[in-house]
Amino acid sequence: MTPPLRIEPGERPADEIIAALREGRRVVLDVEVAGAPHEVVLRYDGETFHCDTPTSLHRHTEEAEMRACLDRMGYAAED
């Protein structure tokens, strides 16, 4: 099993994050929520992108939706 890719929010562009997910890697980000550190885990099961955050698990069926989420949440570097 490939180890997860640990990154800081804004460290990598969306293309790199999506590529890692499509390769079967989980991407783990350390974020601060309500003043406390938490992990966000991103993964792709071959059909659906999953974002497991401290407050919810949400899914994106389209790559464009996942890219928009990465941008909106500040997980991907700005272009």
C-alpha positions as CSV (number, residue, x, y, z in Angstrom):
1,M,0.0,0.0,0.0
2,T,1.3,3.4,-1.0
3,P,1.8,5.8,2.0
4,P,-0.5,8.8,2.1
5,L,0.8,12.1,0.7
6,R,1.0,14.6,3.5
7,I,0.8,18.2,2.4
8,E,0.0,21.6,3.9
9,P,-3.0,23.5,2.5
10,G,-2.0,25.6,-0.5
11,E,1.3,23.7,-0.9
12,R,0.5,21.8,-4.2
13,P,-1.6,22.7,-7.2
14,A,-4.9,21.0,-7.8
15,D,-3.4,19.0,-10.8
16,E,-0.9,17.3,-8.5
17,I,-3.5,16.6,-5.8
18,I,-5.9,15.1,-8.4
19,A,-3.1,13.0,-9.9
20,A,-2.1,11.6,-6.6
21,L,-5.7,10.7,-5.8
22,R,-6.1,9.0,-9.2
23,E,-2.9,7.0,-8.5
24,G,-4.7,5.6,-5.5
25,R,-3.0,7.7,-2.8
26,R,-4.7,9.3,0.0
27,V,-3.9,13.0,0.5
28,V,-3.7,14.2,4.1
29,L,-3.8,17.8,5.1
30,D,-3.4,19.3,8.5
31,V,-5.9,22.1,9.0
32,E,-7.0,24.3,11.9
33,V,-10.7,24.1,12.8
34,A,-12.1,26.2,15.6
35,G,-8.6,26.8,16.9
36,A,-7.6,23.1,17.1
37,P,-5.5,21.0,14.7
38,H,-7.3,18.4,12.6
39,E,-6.6,16.2,9.6
40,V,-8.5,16.3,6.3
41,V,-8.2,13.1,4.3
42,L,-8.9,13.2,0.5
43,R,-9.3,9.9,-1.4
44,Y,-10.7,8.6,-4.7
45,D,-12.3,5.2,-5.0
46,G,-12.3,5.0,-8.8
47,E,-15.7,6.6,-9.2
48,T,-16.1,9.2,-6.4
49,F,-13.8,11.7,-4.7
50,H,-14.2,11.8,-0.9
51,C,-13.3,14.6,1.5
52,D,-13.2,13.5,5.1
53,T,-13.2,16.6,7.2
54,P,-13.5,17.1,10.9
55,T,-17.1,18.1,10.5
56,S,-18.3,15.9,7.6
57,L,-17.7,13.5,4.8
58,H,-18.6,14.9,1.5
59,R,-18.3,13.4,-2.0
60,H,-17.8,14.7,-5.5
61,T,-18.6,12.5,-8.5
62,E,-17.0,14.8,-11.1
63,E,-13.4,15.9,-11.1
64,A,-14.5,19.5,-11.7
65,E,-16.4,19.4,-8.5
66,M,-13.4,18.2,-6.6
67,R,-11.2,20.9,-8.1
68,A,-13.7,23.5,-7.1
69,C,-13.7,22.1,-3.5
70,L,-9.9,22.1,-3.4
71,D,-9.9,25.8,-4.5
72,R,-12.8,26.8,-2.2
73,M,-11.3,25.2,0.9
74,G,-7.8,26.5,0.2
75,Y,-6.4,23.0,0.0
76,A,-4.8,23.6,-3.5
77,A,-2.2,26.2,-4.4
78,E,-3.6,29.1,-6.3
79,D,-2.9,29.1,-10.1
